[in-house]
């Protein structure tokens, strides 16, 4: 009788989860819960993505016709710089690790939270401090150097370089602290049985990213310190008039910023691994190679920065070595791409929106990668340097790695974040629009680049008009796709169907061992892990009934029923 | 757990390390001003060498890395390695500037221009 009464009381109570166990603005602003901090980051980076996206649309609008269309040349310089700085520092770098990493990593390894929850919250505040510092510089004096802040122009211009670089410096601390938190969490807080070879590949990706964040980001601080020493104490470091070397600035800048590209890409690789594994119902082909190739990329990523400087006056000896090393980085990247394709081969493909983004990534990213090899070739880089070819290459890598993987991951974890399903048909339509829009926007830019259209130019010769117009139309399609994503995701928050605990039939702990929305401490009992993340043949809790997908979902009873526990 | 095994460095040892650091600082100042004759070129390497010894003492004793788990030493060494990587590759640029010839001294396409001009200039 007593047992029945307890059960009845449980059923009557609303489900306690991380979203509703505390209410009010204060509970969000002072939260130490990694999932809530992930959502705080989500709102923040989406805000900056919208700002950066609007700037991108303005850039493309200006380039619709030769000559002045909607803004002056000077304004154009400010707009493209802002687009780059905001997208890189305030969206791409924090998007995957800080949003999806924060939300999923601790649950994926069976931990209740990250190792340092207070530091985690501090990272978010530091992120905003850095962002606001940047915005102060941008609003008060503008910025027209491009996101790379190259000397000597950046020391001569009256725009707000100091504020923006200081902002980037502060943002760097946020990045370092997140990386530090993740490394300690992965080392110290794995659940019993969660060995290194059972880590989900997203965790491997985040781990490799964290190493890069910790080792590379301080160099940005050193660079700023040297700039300050030069400006205040007149010690010649970068300024030739004082006996300095402007190319040295590029060495410092790219020693951080090239690995920073991998900060944006490596966690994206992790997401693709999760999506491919889950939606092909198959173990990732060559799990260990895929995992260790992330670490190899993180390591090699430190040795290739000079490929940005072939035409900057760098010695031919250094350029030759950097070119060779740049080719090498194609090897671990190729390992990943081929292994993903091999994983899909003869898999039980379940074509849902997250997988569509992964497939789009698999199409788009190699184009970015191969054109990167072209640009890494010493001779070929000379005519292509600073043309639209570089712009297209960069966007093919960054938009595929940053945006497509982020959207894929967001659609994948959305039901776990909010316990609601989005409209699948609209989501597939949006994925198609984004894929088409992206390619129509950026593929013409490869052609423009080979024909000699320089990057960062406000005007162009009439011969380039058609390709520029095509690119602009593409940006509208891309924008429409993204608007559609925003619309159905927001709609799903209010009217979306309640999601089961494991709508995708995935094999990782956040799906198999939590309720439809995780509880504040993720698990009622710390799970004991007895199989790898993609061992579907061992995952009886998912496929015990011989079905897959929604039918086979692990749906706990109302009121956050006890989590299923691996017993094998 | 880690705190229970934390090594407490005895005060006399810390004092000895401090005195060693002071002594090394004095040696740096003295060797910096001394005339080493034929070995004057050794001023900078000597100063850097002494600085490395001092930094090592600080890391081993004041930061307690000598008594810490090897993984922490590894993390420290990786940091040093990154500095090494940065300096090595940057010096590969700095020390070899102009290694394909001084392009400013003559027009880049000089030889080709001469070849083109030669036939037209000849009778």
Interface residues (C-beta under 8 A of the other chain):
Chain A: X215 X219 X245 X247 X248 X251 X255 X302 X303 X305 X306 X309 X313 X314 X315 X316 X317 X318 X321 X322
Chain B: X78 X79 X82 X85 X86 X89 X90 X92 X93 X94 X95 X96 X97 X98 X99 X100
